[in-house]
Amino acid sequence: MRNSTLEEYVLEQEKLCQKNNYISDRLFNEYGVNRGLRDENGKGVLTGLTSISKISAYDNKRGERVPAPGRLSYRGHNVGDLIDAALKDGFGFEKTAYLLIFGEMPDETEEKRFREVLGENRSLPTDFVSDVIMHAPTGDIMNSITKCILSLASYDDKITPADTSNSLRQCIELTAVFPMLAVYSYHAYNHQKKRGSMYVHRPLPELSAAANILRMLRPDTEFTELEEQVLDAALILHMEHGGGNNSTFTTRVVTSSGSDTYSAIAAAMSSLKGPKHGGANIKVMDMMRNIRDNVSDITDRAEVEVYLKRILDKQAFDGAGLIYGMGHAIYTVSDPREVILKQYVEKLAAAKGRDEDMELYRTVEETAPQLIYEKRGNGKPVCPNVDFYSGFVYDMLGIPTELYTPLFAVARIAGWSAHRIEELTGNSKIIRPAYMSVI
């Protein structure tokens, strides 16, 4: 409950707080401090080493960095190849999680055992749903999941030590239950806050993570093979993206302090929920709805282009001057995740009768990069990122908007787990960068 007196006091003191906490850009330049741990060209400052994944966006030609099509690999395996192989017989998320966490592809026996372990652990403590998930539900499902993670620590009689063995157990348990935490938290919110129906379908141990998500989410528990494949592909593409992204770096920072697994993953969740990180696909969906509402004929590429220019000129949509889903901190020519996901988006759009929507996405994808390039007037190419299509995928799967970022977390728990284990195994120092006082 809000305290009106406190709110009045904060409004009175806000300007004073802002004045005494502002540090000029000039000082950052003067002292050579890379804001956001990125240099003036946007390249991340090197702070660690990892063997979990590799991201490439440039080629080296005659000693010069040249923008190139993006490449992403997990433990040396091209992510596109992983998806192609995994979707032949399903359980792509499970196979890729094994690869990320243990460092090598499982053979048939290892894969079967890992799937059995995950299946056996897709359960929550007695009364956890009623006592924790249904208690004070909120539309911010990321907060609800974070609450659940920290609550699960209370049911663990061996929270510490924060060693490899104990952390590995906890990471596997969390990977198994994350789909339940996300879907059940949404149902609790939908029931209590949106006055909808409440149903809690138990996951089936023999089904994949993707299949169980769809099964638990839908009233009739039904889904098609194509829907499972598309969601499985989306999960794989969101599982890992190097150690430098904000939430993964957060995992490593908290892990380096010696803290427990639940605290490290809860911290990562708090990072991922930020709109600059995991919430971008929601902005894409909002923007596309705005385009449909304001363009009389979305099949007219010229008319769509005119409206995109208005968005860039801060005359339309949210006034920020951004075409969401375009551009990436690392990728330039292309985001490999977007390129791969688009193939599945097209199949699903055809099956769902969403061809006109698909054409609008193609128009924006093909038009926006050049418009942005012309507007900025710099030499860095702009490409659509994975968030451009992921929201559209979730929408076609009937997944509510409140679950878009939580599904990112359901996938990324595998990557966070791998980085926690790598940090525990290969490093012994607390991550502690320096700050300079300018008083």
C-alpha positions as a Markdown table, in Angstrom:
| # | Residue | x | y | z |
|---|---|---|---|---|
| 1 | Met | 0.0 | 0.0 | 0.0 |
| 2 | Arg | 1.3 | 3.4 | -1.0 |
| 3 | Asn | 2.0 | 6.0 | 1.6 |
| 4 | Ser | 0.8 | 9.4 | 0.4 |
| 5 | Thr | 3.1 | 11.3 | 2.8 |
| 6 | Leu | 6.1 | 9.5 | 1.5 |
| 7 | Glu | 5.1 | 10.1 | -2.1 |
| 8 | Glu | 4.8 | 13.9 | -1.4 |
| 9 | Tyr | 8.2 | 13.9 | 0.3 |
| 10 | Val | 9.8 | 12.1 | -2.7 |
| 11 | Leu | 8.4 | 14.6 | -5.2 |
| 12 | Glu | 9.7 | 17.5 | -3.1 |
| 13 | Gln | 13.2 | 16.0 | -2.8 |
| 14 | Glu | 13.5 | 14.5 | -6.3 |
| 15 | Lys | 15.2 | 17.5 | -8.0 |
| 16 | Leu | 17.8 | 17.7 | -5.1 |
| 17 | Cys | 18.5 | 14.0 | -5.5 |
| 18 | Gln | 19.0 | 14.3 | -9.3 |
| 19 | Lys | 21.2 | 17.4 | -8.9 |
| 20 | Asn | 23.6 | 15.8 | -6.5 |
| 21 | Asn | 23.8 | 12.4 | -8.3 |
| 22 | Tyr | 24.4 | 13.7 | -11.9 |
| 23 | Ile | 27.8 | 13.0 | -13.3 |
| 24 | Ser | 28.6 | 14.8 | -16.6 |
| 25 | Asp | 29.5 | 12.9 | -19.8 |
| 26 | Arg | 32.5 | 15.2 | -20.0 |
| 27 | Leu | 34.0 | 13.6 | -16.9 |
| 28 | Phe | 33.6 | 10.1 | -18.3 |
| 29 | Asn | 35.5 | 11.2 | -21.4 |
| 30 | Glu | 38.1 | 13.1 | -19.4 |
| 31 | Tyr | 39.0 | 10.0 | -17.3 |
| 32 | Gly | 38.7 | 7.5 | -20.1 |
| 33 | Val | 35.9 | 5.6 | -18.4 |
| 34 | Asn | 33.9 | 3.3 | -20.7 |
| 35 | Arg | 30.3 | 3.8 | -19.7 |
| 36 | Gly | 28.3 | 0.6 | -19.6 |
| 37 | Leu | 31.6 | -1.3 | -20.0 |
| 38 | Arg | 31.5 | -0.5 | -23.7 |
| 39 | Asp | 34.0 | 1.6 | -25.7 |
| 40 | Glu | 33.1 | 4.5 | -27.9 |
| 41 | Asn | 32.4 | 2.1 | -30.8 |
| 42 | Gly | 30.1 | 0.0 | -28.7 |
| 43 | Lys | 32.5 | -2.9 | -28.2 |
| 44 | Gly | 32.4 | -4.5 | -24.8 |
| 45 | Val | 35.3 | -4.1 | -22.5 |
| 46 | Leu | 37.0 | -7.5 | -22.0 |
| 47 | Thr | 36.2 | -8.7 | -18.4 |
| 48 | Gly | 36.3 | -12.4 | -18.6 |
| 49 | Leu | 36.8 | -15.6 | -20.6 |
| 50 | Thr | 34.3 | -18.3 | -21.4 |
| 51 | Ser | 34.1 | -21.5 | -23.4 |
| 52 | Ile | 30.3 | -21.8 | -23.3 |
| 53 | Ser | 29.4 | -19.8 | -26.4 |
| 54 | Lys | 30.9 | -17.6 | -29.1 |
| 55 | Ile | 29.4 | -14.6 | -30.9 |
| 56 | Ser | 30.9 | -13.2 | -34.1 |
| 57 | Ala | 29.8 | -10.2 | -36.0 |
| 58 | Tyr | 33.0 | -9.1 | -37.8 |
| 59 | Asp | 35.7 | -10.6 | -40.0 |
| 60 | Asn | 39.3 | -9.6 | -39.9 |
| 61 | Lys | 40.5 | -8.5 | -43.3 |
| 62 | Arg | 44.1 | -7.2 | -43.6 |
| 63 | Gly | 44.0 | -6.2 | -39.9 |
| 64 | Glu | 40.7 | -4.4 | -40.2 |
| 65 | Arg | 37.4 | -5.3 | -38.6 |
| 66 | Val | 34.8 | -5.7 | -41.3 |
| 67 | Pro | 31.1 | -6.2 | -40.5 |
| 68 | Ala | 30.0 | -9.7 | -41.4 |
| 69 | Pro | 26.9 | -11.9 | -41.1 |
| 70 | Gly | 26.4 | -12.9 | -37.4 |
| 71 | Arg | 27.5 | -16.3 | -36.1 |
| 72 | Leu | 26.5 | -17.9 | -32.8 |
| 73 | Ser | 27.8 | -21.2 | -31.5 |
| 74 | Tyr | 27.2 | -23.2 | -28.3 |
| 75 | Arg | 30.3 | -25.1 | -27.1 |
| 76 | Gly | 31.7 | -24.9 | -30.7 |
| 77 | His | 28.4 | -26.1 | -32.3 |
| 78 | Asn | 26.7 | -23.7 | -34.7 |
| 79 | Val | 23.3 | -23.0 | -33.2 |
| 80 | Gly | 21.5 | -23.5 | -36.5 |
| 81 | Asp | 23.0 | -27.0 | -36.8 |
| 82 | Leu | 21.9 | -27.7 | -33.3 |
| 83 | Ile | 18.3 | -26.8 | -34.1 |
| 84 | Asp | 18.2 | -28.8 | -37.3 |
| 85 | Ala | 19.5 | -31.9 | -35.6 |
| 86 | Ala | 17.4 | -31.4 | -32.5 |
| 87 | Leu | 14.1 | -30.9 | -34.2 |
| 88 | Lys | 14.3 | -34.2 | -36.1 |
| 89 | Asp | 13.3 | -36.1 | -33.1 |
| 90 | Gly | 12.3 | -33.4 | -30.6 |
| 91 | Phe | 13.7 | -32.4 | -27.2 |
| 92 | Gly | 15.9 | -29.7 | -28.6 |
| 93 | Phe | 15.9 | -27.7 | -25.4 |
| 94 | Glu | 16.9 | -30.7 | -23.3 |
| 95 | Lys | 19.8 | -31.7 | -25.6 |
| 96 | Thr | 21.1 | -28.1 | -25.8 |
| 97 | Ala | 20.8 | -27.6 | -22.1 |
| 98 | Tyr | 23.0 | -30.8 | -21.6 |
| 99 | Leu | 25.5 | -29.4 | -24.1 |
| 100 | Leu | 25.7 | -26.0 | -22.4 |
| 101 | Ile | 25.9 | -27.2 | -18.8 |
| 102 | Phe | 28.1 | -30.3 | -19.3 |
| 103 | Gly | 30.2 | -29.0 | -22.2 |
| 104 | Glu | 29.6 | -31.7 | -24.8 |
| 105 | Met | 26.8 | -33.3 | -26.8 |
| 106 | Pro | 25.1 | -36.2 | -25.0 |
| 107 | Asp | 25.0 | -39.6 | -26.6 |
| 108 | Glu | 21.7 | -41.5 | -26.7 |
| 109 | Thr | 22.1 | -42.9 | -23.2 |
| 110 | Glu | 23.2 | -39.6 | -21.7 |
| 111 | Glu | 20.4 | -37.8 | -23.4 |
| 112 | Lys | 17.8 | -40.2 | -22.2 |
| 113 | Arg | 19.1 | -40.1 | -18.6 |
| 114 | Phe | 19.1 | -36.3 | -18.6 |
| 115 | Arg | 15.6 | -36.1 | -19.9 |
| 116 | Glu | 14.5 | -38.6 | -17.2 |
| 117 | Val | 16.2 | -36.4 | -14.5 |
| 118 | Leu | 14.5 | -33.3 | -15.7 |
| 119 | Gly | 11.1 | -35.1 | -15.9 |
| 120 | Glu | 11.5 | -36.5 | -12.4 |
| 121 | Asn | 12.2 | -33.0 | -11.1 |
| 122 | Arg | 9.3 | -31.2 | -12.8 |
| 123 | Ser | 7.4 | -30.9 | -9.5 |
| 124 | Leu | 7.1 | -28.3 | -6.8 |
| 125 | Pro | 7.0 | -28.7 | -3.0 |
| 126 | Thr | 3.6 | -29.6 | -1.5 |
| 127 | Asp | 1.2 | -26.6 | -1.4 |
| 128 | Phe | 3.8 | -24.4 | -3.2 |
| 129 | Val | 1.3 | -23.3 | -5.8 |
| 130 | Ser | -1.3 | -22.2 | -3.2 |
| 131 | Asp | 1.1 | -20.9 | -0.6 |
| 132 | Val | 3.6 | -19.1 | -2.8 |
| 133 | Ile | 2.4 | -18.8 | -6.4 |
| 134 | Met | -1.2 | -17.8 | -5.7 |
| 135 | His | -0.2 | -15.5 | -2.9 |
| 136 | Ala | -0.2 | -11.8 | -4.1 |
| 137 | Pro | 0.0 | -12.6 | -7.8 |
| 138 | Thr | 1.0 | -9.8 | -10.2 |
| 139 | Gly | 1.0 | -9.1 | -13.9 |
| 140 | Asp | 4.8 | -8.7 | -13.6 |
| 141 | Ile | 5.4 | -12.5 | -14.0 |
| 142 | Met | 9.1 | -12.0 | -13.8 |
| 143 | Asn | 8.7 | -10.7 | -10.3 |
| 144 | Ser | 6.5 | -13.6 | -9.4 |
| 145 | Ile | 9.0 | -16.1 | -10.7 |
| 146 | Thr | 11.8 | -14.4 | -8.8 |
| 147 | Lys | 9.7 | -14.6 | -5.6 |
| 148 | Cys | 9.3 | -18.3 | -6.3 |
| 149 | Ile | 13.0 | -18.8 | -6.8 |
| 150 | Leu | 13.9 | -17.3 | -3.5 |
| 151 | Ser | 11.0 | -19.2 | -1.8 |
| 152 | Leu | 12.3 | -22.5 | -3.2 |
| 153 | Ala | 15.5 | -21.8 | -1.3 |
| 154 | Ser | 13.5 | -22.2 | 1.9 |
| 155 | Tyr | 12.6 | -25.7 | 0.9 |
| 156 | Asp | 16.2 | -26.7 | 0.2 |
| 157 | Asp | 17.9 | -28.2 | 3.2 |
| 158 | Lys | 21.2 | -27.8 | 1.6 |
| 159 | Ile | 21.3 | -24.2 | 0.2 |
| 160 | Thr | 25.1 | -24.1 | 0.7 |
| 161 | Pro | 27.9 | -24.7 | 0.1 |
| 162 | Ala | 28.1 | -22.9 | -3.2 |
| 163 | Asp | 30.3 | -25.5 | -4.8 |
| 164 | Thr | 30.1 | -27.2 | -8.2 |
| 165 | Ser | 28.2 | -30.3 | -7.0 |
| 166 | Asn | 25.6 | -28.6 | -5.0 |
| 167 | Ser | 25.1 | -25.7 | -7.5 |
| 168 | Leu | 24.8 | -28.2 | -10.4 |
| 169 | Arg | 21.9 | -30.0 | -8.5 |
| 170 | Gln | 20.2 | -26.7 | -7.9 |
| 171 | Cys | 20.6 | -25.5 | -11.4 |
| 172 | Ile | 19.1 | -28.7 | -12.8 |
| 173 | Glu | 16.2 | -28.5 | -10.4 |
| 174 | Leu | 15.5 | -24.9 | -11.4 |
| 175 | Thr | 15.8 | -25.7 | -15.1 |
| 176 | Ala | 13.2 | -28.4 | -14.6 |
| 177 | Val | 10.6 | -26.2 | -12.8 |
| 178 | Phe | 11.1 | -22.9 | -14.6 |
| 179 | Pro | 8.2 | -23.6 | -17.1 |
| 180 | Met | 5.9 | -24.4 | -14.2 |
| 181 | Leu | 6.8 | -21.2 | -12.3 |
| 182 | Ala | 6.2 | -19.1 | -15.4 |
| 183 | Val | 2.9 | -20.7 | -16.5 |
| 184 | Tyr | 1.4 | -21.1 | -13.0 |
| 185 | Ser | 2.3 | -17.5 | -12.1 |
| 186 | Tyr | 0.4 | -16.3 | -15.2 |
| 187 | His | -2.6 | -18.5 | -14.4 |
| 188 | Ala | -2.7 | -17.1 | -10.8 |
| 189 | Tyr | -2.6 | -13.6 | -12.1 |
| 190 | Asn | -5.2 | -14.3 | -14.8 |
| 191 | His | -7.5 | -15.8 | -12.2 |
| 192 | Gln | -7.2 | -13.3 | -9.3 |
| 193 | Lys | -6.5 | -10.0 | -11.2 |
| 194 | Lys | -8.1 | -10.5 | -14.6 |
| 195 | Arg | -11.0 | -12.6 | -13.3 |
| 196 | Gly | -10.3 | -15.4 | -15.7 |
| 197 | Ser | -10.5 | -19.2 | -15.2 |
| 198 | Met | -7.9 | -21.0 | -13.1 |
| 199 | Tyr | -6.5 | -24.4 | -14.1 |
| 200 | Val | -3.3 | -26.0 | -13.1 |
| 201 | His | -2.2 | -28.8 | -15.5 |
| 202 | Arg | 0.7 | -30.9 | -14.2 |
| 203 | Pro | 3.6 | -31.4 | -16.6 |
| 204 | Leu | 4.1 | -34.8 | -18.0 |
| 205 | Pro | 7.7 | -36.2 | -17.5 |
| 206 | Glu | 7.8 | -37.8 | -20.9 |
| 207 | Leu | 7.1 | -34.6 | -22.8 |
| 208 | Ser | 9.6 | -31.9 | -23.8 |
| 209 | Ala | 9.9 | -28.5 | -22.1 |
| 210 | Ala | 8.3 | -26.9 | -25.2 |
| 211 | Ala | 5.4 | -29.4 | -25.2 |
| 212 | Asn | 4.8 | -29.0 | -21.4 |
| 213 | Ile | 4.7 | -25.2 | -21.7 |
| 214 | Leu | 1.9 | -25.4 | -24.3 |
| 215 | Arg | 0.1 | -28.2 | -22.4 |
| 216 | Met | 0.1 | -26.3 | -19.1 |
| 217 | Leu | -0.9 | -23.0 | -20.7 |
| 218 | Arg | -3.9 | -24.2 | -22.7 |
| 219 | Pro | -7.3 | -25.2 | -21.2 |
| 220 | Asp | -7.5 | -28.2 | -23.4 |
| 221 | Thr | -3.8 | -29.1 | -23.2 |
| 222 | Glu | -3.7 | -29.6 | -26.9 |
| 223 | Phe | -1.0 | -28.5 | -29.3 |
| 224 | Thr | 0.4 | -29.4 | -32.8 |
| 225 | Glu | 3.7 | -30.9 | -33.7 |
| 226 | Leu | 4.6 | -27.7 | -35.6 |
| 227 | Glu | 3.7 | -25.5 | -32.6 |
| 228 | Glu | 6.0 | -27.6 | -30.3 |
| 229 | Gln | 8.8 | -27.4 | -32.9 |
| 230 | Val | 8.6 | -23.7 | -33.3 |
| 231 | Leu | 8.6 | -23.1 | -29.5 |
| 232 | Asp | 11.5 | -25.5 | -29.1 |
| 233 | Ala | 13.5 | -23.6 | -31.7 |
| 234 | Ala | 12.7 | -20.3 | -30.0 |
| 235 | Leu | 13.8 | -21.7 | -26.6 |
| 236 | Ile | 17.1 | -22.9 | -28.1 |
| 237 | Leu | 17.8 | -19.5 | -29.7 |
| 238 | His | 17.3 | -17.7 | -26.4 |
| 239 | Met | 19.2 | -20.2 | -24.2 |
| 240 | Glu | 22.6 | -18.5 | -24.2 |
| 241 | His | 24.4 | -15.5 | -25.7 |
| 242 | Gly | 27.9 | -15.1 | -24.2 |
| 243 | Gly | 29.0 | -13.9 | -20.8 |
| 244 | Gly | 28.7 | -10.2 | -21.6 |
| 245 | Asn | 25.0 | -9.8 | -21.7 |
| 246 | Asn | 23.6 | -8.1 | -18.7 |
| 247 | Ser | 21.8 | -11.0 | -17.0 |
| 248 | Thr | 24.6 | -13.5 | -17.6 |
| 249 | Phe | 27.2 | -11.1 | -16.3 |
| 250 | Thr | 25.0 | -10.5 | -13.3 |
| 251 | Thr | 24.9 | -14.3 | -12.7 |
| 252 | Arg | 28.7 | -14.4 | -12.7 |
| 253 | Val | 29.1 | -11.3 | -10.5 |
| 254 | Val | 26.8 | -12.7 | -7.8 |
| 255 | Thr | 28.4 | -16.2 | -8.1 |
| 256 | Ser | 31.9 | -14.7 | -7.7 |
| 257 | Ser | 30.8 | -13.4 | -4.3 |
| 258 | Gly | 30.2 | -16.9 | -3.0 |
| 259 | Ser | 26.5 | -16.5 | -2.9 |
| 260 | Asp | 24.0 | -19.4 | -3.4 |
| 261 | Thr | 22.4 | -20.5 | -6.6 |
| 262 | Tyr | 18.9 | -19.1 | -5.8 |
| 263 | Ser | 20.3 | -15.7 | -5.2 |
| 264 | Ala | 22.4 | -15.7 | -8.3 |
| 265 | Ile | 19.5 | -16.7 | -10.5 |
| 266 | Ala | 17.1 | -14.3 | -8.8 |
| 267 | Ala | 19.6 | -11.5 | -9.6 |
| 268 | Ala | 19.8 | -12.6 | -13.2 |
| 269 | Met | 16.0 | -12.5 | -13.4 |
| 270 | Ser | 15.9 | -9.0 | -12.1 |
| 271 | Ser | 18.3 | -8.0 | -14.8 |
| 272 | Leu | 16.5 | -9.8 | -17.6 |
| 273 | Lys | 13.2 | -8.2 | -16.8 |
| 274 | Gly | 14.5 | -4.7 | -17.8 |
| 275 | Pro | 13.1 | -3.3 | -21.0 |
| 276 | Lys | 16.6 | -2.7 | -22.3 |
| 277 | His | 17.3 | -6.5 | -22.1 |
| 278 | Gly | 14.5 | -9.1 | -22.1 |
| 279 | Gly | 11.4 | -6.9 | -22.6 |
| 280 | Ala | 12.2 | -5.7 | -26.1 |
| 281 | Asn | 9.9 | -8.1 | -28.0 |
| 282 | Ile | 6.9 | -6.6 | -26.2 |
| 283 | Lys | 7.9 | -3.2 | -27.6 |
| 284 | Val | 8.0 | -4.7 | -31.1 |
| 285 | Met | 4.5 | -6.1 | -30.7 |
| 286 | Asp | 3.2 | -2.7 | -29.5 |
| 287 | Met | 4.9 | -1.0 | -32.4 |
| 288 | Met | 3.4 | -3.4 | -35.0 |
| 289 | Arg | 0.0 | -2.9 | -33.5 |
| 290 | Asn | 0.5 | 0.8 | -33.8 |
| 291 | Ile | 1.4 | 0.5 | -37.5 |
| 292 | Arg | -1.7 | -1.6 | -38.2 |
| 293 | Asp | -3.9 | 1.0 | -36.5 |
| 294 | Asn | -2.4 | 4.0 | -38.4 |
| 295 | Val | -1.6 | 2.6 | -41.8 |
| 296 | Ser | -4.7 | 2.2 | -44.0 |
| 297 | Asp | -3.2 | -0.5 | -46.2 |
| 298 | Ile | -0.4 | -2.6 | -44.5 |
| 299 | Thr | 0.2 | -4.3 | -47.8 |
| 300 | Asp | 1.3 | -1.0 | -49.3 |
| 301 | Arg | 5.1 | -0.9 | -48.8 |
| 302 | Ala | 5.3 | 2.7 | -49.6 |
| 303 | Glu | 2.7 | 3.7 | -47.1 |
| 304 | Val | 4.4 | 1.6 | -44.4 |
| 305 | Glu | 7.7 | 3.2 | -45.2 |
| 306 | Val | 6.2 | 6.7 | -44.8 |
| 307 | Tyr | 4.9 | 5.7 | -41.3 |
| 308 | Leu | 8.3 | 4.2 | -40.3 |
| 309 | Lys | 9.9 | 7.5 | -41.2 |
| 310 | Arg | 7.4 | 9.3 | -38.9 |
| 311 | Ile | 8.4 | 6.8 | -36.1 |
| 312 | Leu | 12.1 | 7.6 | -36.6 |
| 313 | Asp | 11.3 | 11.4 | -36.6 |
| 314 | Lys | 9.6 | 11.0 | -33.2 |
| 315 | Gln | 6.2 | 11.9 | -34.8 |
| 316 | Ala | 4.5 | 8.6 | -34.3 |
| 317 | Phe | 4.2 | 5.6 | -31.9 |
| 318 | Asp | 5.9 | 6.3 | -28.6 |
| 319 | Gly | 7.9 | 9.4 | -29.6 |
| 320 | Ala | 11.2 | 7.7 | -28.9 |
| 321 | Gly | 12.4 | 7.7 | -32.5 |
| 322 | Leu | 13.2 | 4.0 | -32.4 |
| 323 | Ile | 12.1 | 1.2 | -34.7 |
| 324 | Tyr | 12.0 | -1.6 | -32.2 |
| 325 | Gly | 13.6 | -5.0 | -33.1 |
| 326 | Met | 16.2 | -3.3 | -35.2 |
| 327 | Gly | 19.9 | -3.1 | -34.3 |
| 328 | His | 22.0 | -5.0 | -31.8 |
| 329 | Ala | 25.0 | -4.2 | -29.6 |
| 330 | Ile | 27.1 | -6.8 | -31.3 |
| 331 | Tyr | 25.5 | -8.0 | -34.6 |
| 332 | Thr | 25.8 | -5.7 | -37.7 |
| 333 | Val | 24.9 | -7.4 | -41.0 |
| 334 | Ser | 22.6 | -10.0 | -39.4 |
| 335 | Asp | 21.6 | -11.6 | -36.2 |
| 336 | Pro | 21.8 | -15.4 | -36.7 |
| 337 | Arg | 19.0 | -16.0 | -34.3 |
| 338 | Glu | 16.6 | -13.8 | -36.2 |
| 339 | Val | 17.6 | -15.5 | -39.5 |
| 340 | Ile | 16.9 | -19.0 | -38.1 |
| 341 | Leu | 13.7 | -18.0 | -36.3 |
| 342 | Lys | 12.3 | -16.4 | -39.4 |
| 343 | Gln | 12.2 | -19.8 | -41.1 |
| 344 | Tyr | 9.9 | -21.2 | -38.4 |
| 345 | Val | 7.9 | -18.0 | -38.2 |
| 346 | Glu | 7.0 | -18.3 | -41.9 |
| 347 | Lys | 5.9 | -21.9 | -41.5 |
| 348 | Leu | 3.7 | -21.0 | -38.5 |
| 349 | Ala | 2.2 | -17.9 | -40.1 |
| 350 | Ala | 1.2 | -20.0 | -43.1 |
| 351 | Ala | -0.4 | -22.7 | -40.8 |
| 352 | Lys | -2.2 | -20.0 | -38.7 |
| 353 | Gly | -3.5 | -17.9 | -41.7 |
| 354 | Arg | -1.4 | -14.9 | -40.7 |
| 355 | Asp | 0.1 | -14.3 | -44.1 |
| 356 | Glu | -0.8 | -10.6 | -44.1 |
| 357 | Asp | 0.8 | -10.0 | -40.8 |
| 358 | Met | 3.9 | -11.9 | -42.0 |
| 359 | Glu | 4.1 | -9.6 | -45.1 |
| 360 | Leu | 4.0 | -6.6 | -42.8 |
| 361 | Tyr | 6.9 | -8.0 | -40.8 |
| 362 | Arg | 8.9 | -8.6 | -44.0 |
| 363 | Thr | 8.2 | -5.0 | -45.1 |
| 364 | Val | 9.5 | -3.6 | -41.9 |
| 365 | Glu | 12.5 | -6.0 | -41.8 |
| 366 | Glu | 13.5 | -5.0 | -45.4 |
| 367 | Thr | 12.8 | -1.3 | -45.1 |
| 368 | Ala | 13.8 | -0.2 | -41.6 |
| 369 | Pro | 17.5 | -0.9 | -41.7 |
| 370 | Gln | 18.1 | 1.4 | -44.6 |
| 371 | Leu | 15.9 | 4.1 | -43.1 |
| 372 | Ile | 17.8 | 3.9 | -39.8 |
| 373 | Tyr | 21.1 | 3.9 | -41.6 |
| 374 | Glu | 20.1 | 7.1 | -43.5 |
| 375 | Lys | 18.8 | 8.7 | -40.4 |
| 376 | Arg | 22.0 | 8.1 | -38.3 |
| 377 | Gly | 24.4 | 8.8 | -41.1 |
| 378 | Asn | 27.1 | 6.5 | -39.7 |
| 379 | Gly | 28.9 | 3.5 | -41.2 |
| 380 | Lys | 27.6 | 0.7 | -38.9 |
| 381 | Pro | 25.0 | -1.5 | -40.6 |
| 382 | Val | 21.7 | -2.2 | -38.8 |
| 383 | Cys | 19.9 | -5.5 | -38.8 |
| 384 | Pro | 16.8 | -7.0 | -37.2 |
| 385 | Asn | 17.5 | -8.8 | -34.0 |
| 386 | Val | 15.8 | -11.9 | -32.5 |
| 387 | Asp | 13.3 | -9.8 | -30.7 |
| 388 | Phe | 11.8 | -8.7 | -33.9 |
| 389 | Tyr | 10.1 | -12.0 | -34.6 |
| 390 | Ser | 9.9 | -13.7 | -31.2 |
| 391 | Gly | 6.9 | -11.7 | -30.0 |
| 392 | Phe | 5.1 | -12.6 | -33.3 |
| 393 | Val | 5.9 | -16.3 | -32.7 |
| 394 | Tyr | 4.5 | -16.2 | -29.1 |
| 395 | Asp | 1.4 | -14.3 | -30.4 |
| 396 | Met | 0.7 | -17.0 | -33.0 |
| 397 | Leu | 1.1 | -19.7 | -30.3 |
| 398 | Gly | -1.5 | -18.0 | -28.2 |
| 399 | Ile | 0.9 | -17.1 | -25.5 |
| 400 | Pro | -0.2 | -14.0 | -23.5 |
| 401 | Thr | 2.1 | -10.9 | -23.6 |
| 402 | Glu | 2.8 | -11.2 | -19.8 |
| 403 | Leu | 4.7 | -14.4 | -20.6 |
| 404 | Tyr | 7.0 | -13.1 | -23.3 |
| 405 | Thr | 9.9 | -12.2 | -21.1 |
| 406 | Pro | 9.3 | -15.1 | -18.7 |
| 407 | Leu | 9.7 | -17.5 | -21.6 |
| 408 | Phe | 13.1 | -15.8 | -22.3 |
| 409 | Ala | 14.0 | -16.7 | -18.7 |
| 410 | Val | 12.7 | -20.3 | -19.1 |
| 411 | Ala | 15.2 | -20.7 | -22.0 |
| 412 | Arg | 18.1 | -18.6 | -20.5 |
| 413 | Ile | 18.2 | -20.6 | -17.2 |
| 414 | Ala | 20.3 | -23.1 | -19.0 |
| 415 | Gly | 22.8 | -20.5 | -20.1 |
| 416 | Trp | 22.9 | -18.9 | -16.6 |
| 417 | Ser | 23.5 | -22.3 | -15.1 |
| 418 | Ala | 26.4 | -23.0 | -17.4 |
| 419 | His | 28.0 | -19.7 | -16.6 |
| 420 | Arg | 27.5 | -20.2 | -12.8 |
| 421 | Ile | 29.2 | -23.6 | -13.0 |
| 422 | Glu | 32.1 | -22.1 | -15.2 |
| 423 | Glu | 32.5 | -19.2 | -12.7 |
| 424 | Leu | 32.7 | -21.6 | -9.8 |
| 425 | Thr | 35.0 | -24.0 | -11.5 |
| 426 | Gly | 37.5 | -21.7 | -13.2 |
| 427 | Asn | 37.6 | -18.6 | -11.1 |
| 428 | Ser | 38.4 | -17.8 | -7.5 |
| 429 | Lys | 38.3 | -14.0 | -7.3 |
| 430 | Ile | 35.3 | -11.8 | -6.6 |
| 431 | Ile | 34.4 | -9.6 | -9.5 |
| 432 | Arg | 35.0 | -6.1 | -8.3 |
| 433 | Pro | 35.6 | -3.3 | -10.9 |
| 434 | Ala | 36.9 | 0.1 | -9.9 |
| 435 | Tyr | 35.0 | 3.4 | -9.6 |
| 436 | Met | 36.7 | 6.7 | -9.4 |
| 437 | Ser | 35.5 | 9.4 | -7.0 |
| 438 | Val | 34.9 | 12.8 | -8.7 |
| 439 | Ile | 34.0 | 14.7 | -5.5 |
